[in-house]
Amino acid sequence: MGKDSRMKAERREARLEAQKQALLTHHDNGGFSDPDARARIITRVILAVLVAGVIGLIIWIHSMGNDRPVRDTFPEVDASIAVNDVSVRPNNVNADGGIVLGENGSATGVMNDEVPTISIALDYSCNFCAALELLHADSFFDIANAGTANLVFHPVSIMDHATGGTMFSSRAAAATYWVASQAPEYFLDFHVNIFTNIPEEGLGFGLTNITLADIARAVGVPEDVAMGIQDGTAMHTYGQWVASLSNYIATVDDAWQIQHTDGGSFFGTPAIQVNGVITNVEWPTPGAFETLIELLTNDSVFDDAFGTIWEDYSPIEDTYETE
């Protein structure tokens, strides 16, 4: 690993330590079974980041201004347009439209058919997605560098309704595809730092384009690419892509649907697929993805990935129960 990569890894480790310790402490005290406790731990994670993070100061400064996005600055999108019919497709995405994590946190569209594939659908307005990413960001970095699995990220925008009309979920997802396309080496740092700075779910308007651009600048994204986020070019370029892909994942593709025992189904984030099957990965457990990959790369497990050996990693449709 070169000097720049080591520096990135060191910055990431320092930035995530407080959040990880909060999550680890909570897990040791009983996990996420209590919804109220779950909300408290997510709140502590976000508050710890906002107090300690340098970029959190940027957000506070901009919140004092009048730079809230205006509705009429958003492009017109039609979620019913099929993904394959979207005129502008991002660079560095795979056949399913996901961003594949490459070496040193870069974005790539290249898949390795010889290793397992773990796909994660996420929304930047989702605090559970933030907790997952903050806990496992350094693991994802190491897994991608080791090449032991394909890690594929699908930013979606199912929570725009919770951002006060600012379309933050869509804008953040479009900005991420913009960075993945224009400055792919900064993908993971940008992606994680958005989550580091999101407000509490349902209590804010998300982040402004100016703040998203400042986050990009802070992780090293070139100025012309960051300005494309700030002036709305990213949203106008990939807003339709985000709308179409989100609609496809959330309502069309059965592979992303969590099955009710009564025959119904729903989609929610974070959603995790393992080799194309929606799976109940116990992600609040430290080392969950390393353990998962170890199971998957064992020949007997890889051939029959969802047999009795799975236990904690069984498909959701076999374990989900309605009240």
C-alpha angles and dihedrals in degrees: 000000000000127000094264092050092049090050091050091049091049092049091048092050093051093045095051101041097089093046093046093050091051091051093045092051091050093047092051089052096056111301129242100316095114111070092209091050089047091054091048094052093048089050091051091050094051094043092049090054095046092051096044104032123095091212088054087067090055090054091051092050093051092044087063090060132068099253098120109141116259120226095232091059091068121095119245109255134182113208091196091069108106117247091240089055096055107115097215118050120185122246120245097034127124128236090280093052095253127136109242114214111234135184119318093007097302127146120244137162093216119117127196109219091197096068135055121272123227114188124190125194112200143169122215090222091057116100093197088056088051092051091050094049095044093049096047105028094106090045090053089050091052095043092052092048091049092047093222094135143008107251110198124186124202111190108201136180108223094130103057087114089068096056103074096255094304095113089225094161091055095043094049092047091048090049090052092051087046092055092043088054102039104029105015096169089069097049101109096041091051093044094050094044092055088058091044090062108035117122122242112293113271094003102089149026096257119241126320122240088252091057092045088052091048090052089052091050091048092058093046104265109157116261096245091054093046090049089054087062093045097050094045098252091124092054093045090048100046105017092101091047091053092047094049096043092046092051091048094050096041101043113009111038108074090197089075096047122107108221123227118217087238091062099263126114142201142185127231139159138287091038120174128200123192112200089339098312123110104242138189099234111180092229097169086070112095110245092016095140094045089052091047092052091047090056093045095050092052103101095227092050097041092056092052103021097172102046128120092289090072101079102147091024099052121138113271093235088066097048109030114106128188121222 
